[in-house]
Amino acid sequence: MSKKYEPPIQSSAGQIFDSLFLLALVYVALFIPLILGLTGAGVTTNVPDEVTWETLEQNEVMQTQWEKLGYTPETAAELISTKFDYSIDPFMLIVTGIVIFGYFIFMVKVSEKEYRQVIREKFDS
C-alpha cells in the first residue's frame, strides 16, 4: 500500500511573505487603472448661464435640503451640474473579456496539471 500524501509544509515566514505579496499585488492591480487613467470616461459639467434653483432643475424639497447643508444656488451649481459619463468603450470591454477568459483558461490548465501531479504522486507506485 502506498503512503498517505502529505503536502509540503510552508514556514511561517513564507506564509507571511506570501500574504504580504498577495496584498501588494491586489493593491497594485487596483491602482494601475487609476495611474494609467483608465478609470471612467470622465465627467461633464454644464452650468447654466443664469444660476437659480429653477435653472438647476431643483424642486422645493431639494432646495430646502441644499440650503440646510449651507449651499446657495451659486455654490451648489457645479455639484448639481456635474454628471458622470457612463459610456462604454466597446474595444476595452472586449479586451477585458478576453483577459478574463484567458485567465480562466490559464487557471484551468494549471489546476489540471497540478491535480494530475498529485494523483500521480498518490496512486502511481
C-alpha positions in Angstrom: 0.0 0.0 0.0 1.3 3.5 -0.9 1.9 6.0 1.9 -0.5 8.8 2.5 0.0 12.0 0.6 1.5 14.8 2.7 1.6 18.3 1.1 4.8 20.3 1.5 4.9 22.4 4.7 5.5 26.1 4.4 7.2 28.1 7.1 5.5 30.9 9.0 7.9 33.4 7.3 6.9 32.1 3.9 3.2 32.4 4.7 3.7 36.0 5.9 5.7 36.8 2.8 3.0 35.2 0.6 0.2 37.1 2.3 2.0 40.5 2.0 3.0 39.8 -1.6 -0.7 39.0 -2.5 -1.8 42.1 -0.7 0.7 44.2 -2.6 -0.5 42.6 -5.9 -4.1 43.4 -5.1 -3.2 47.0 -4.2 -1.2 47.4 -7.4 -3.9 45.8 -9.5 -6.5 48.2 -8.1 -4.3 51.3 -8.6 -2.9 50.6 -12.1 -6.1 51.7 -13.8 -6.1 54.9 -11.8 -2.4 55.6 -12.6 -2.9 54.9 -16.3 -6.1 57.0 -16.4 -8.3 54.1 -17.5 -11.0 54.6 -14.9 -14.3 56.0 -16.0 -14.8 58.1 -19.1 -14.9 61.3 -17.0 -17.5 63.9 -16.1 -19.4 66.6 -17.9 -20.3 69.9 -16.3 -23.0 72.0 -17.8 -23.6 75.0 -15.5 -26.4 77.3 -16.9 -25.6 80.9 -17.6 -28.2 82.2 -15.1 -27.9 80.1 -11.9 -31.2 79.7 -9.9 -32.8 76.7 -8.3 -35.2 76.5 -11.2 -32.4 76.5 -13.9 -30.7 73.8 -11.9 -34.0 71.8 -12.0 -34.3 71.6 -8.2 -37.8 71.4 -6.7 -38.7 72.9 -3.4 -37.8 69.9 -1.3 -34.4 69.7 -3.0 -33.8 73.4 -2.5 -34.6 73.1 1.2 -32.2 70.2 1.6 -29.4 72.1 -0.2 -30.0 75.1 2.0 -29.9 73.0 5.1 -26.4 71.9 4.0 -25.4 75.6 3.7 -25.5 75.8 -0.1 -26.8 78.6 -2.3 -27.7 78.2 -6.0 -24.3 79.6 -6.9 -22.3 77.2 -4.6 -24.4 74.2 -5.5 -24.4 74.8 -9.2 -21.2 72.9 -10.0 -22.1 69.9 -7.8 -25.6 69.7 -9.4 -24.4 70.2 -12.9 -21.6 67.7 -12.9 -22.7 64.4 -14.4 -20.7 61.2 -14.8 -20.2 59.9 -18.3 -21.2 56.2 -18.2 -20.4 55.5 -21.9 -18.7 52.1 -22.5 -15.8 51.7 -24.9 -16.6 48.5 -26.8 -12.9 47.8 -27.6 -11.9 48.0 -23.9 -14.9 45.9 -23.0 -13.8 43.2 -25.5 -10.2 43.4 -24.2 -11.4 43.0 -20.6 -13.5 39.9 -21.6 -10.5 38.4 -23.4 -8.2 38.9 -20.4 -10.8 37.4 -18.0 -11.4 34.4 -20.3 -7.7 33.9 -20.9 -7.1 33.9 -17.1 -9.8 31.4 -16.6 -8.3 29.1 -19.2 -4.9 29.5 -17.7 -6.2 28.6 -14.2 -8.0 25.5 -15.5 -4.9 24.3 -17.3 -2.5 24.9 -14.4 -5.0 23.3 -11.9 -5.4 20.3 -14.1 -1.6 19.9 -14.3 -1.2 20.2 -10.5 -4.2 17.9 -9.9 -2.7 15.2 -12.2 0.7 15.5 -10.4 -0.9 15.0 -7.0 -2.9 11.9 -8.4 0.3 10.6 -9.9 2.2 11.0 -6.6 -0.5 9.3 -4.6 -1.5 6.4 -6.8 1.5 5.6 -9.0 4.0 3.2 -7.5 
